[in-house]
Amino acid sequence: MLRFEEDAITDPAAVRLQLEQQPGITHVACIHSETTTGLFNPIETIGAICAEFGKHLS
């Protein structure tokens, strides 16, 4: 499981590395917008990485 602080944007490179190192992962969940801070995670980039590895993004 990857965790990021609520005031930090999810790092797509960390997602990629986790998927490379843990091939048994089948699903990825990511919050698109953290309403308290107003930050938006790069969901399009994360989605493309998930598609590249054949993983389901929720």
Residue pairs with C-beta under 8 A, 6 or more apart in sequence:
2 10
2 14
2 15
2 18
4 10
4 11
6 34
6 36
6 37
7 34
7 37
7 39
8 39
9 39
9 40
9 41
9 42
10 30
10 41
10 42
10 46
12 42
12 45
12 46
12 49
15 28
15 30
15 46
15 49
15 50
16 49
18 25
19 25
19 28
19 49
19 50
19 53
19 55
20 53
25 55
26 55
26 56
27 55
27 56
27 57
27 58
28 46
28 50
28 55
28 56
28 57
28 58
29 57
29 58
30 41
30 43
30 46
30 57
30 58
31 41
32 40
32 41
32 43
33 39
33 40
33 41
34 41
43 57
46 57
47 57
50 56
50 57
51 57
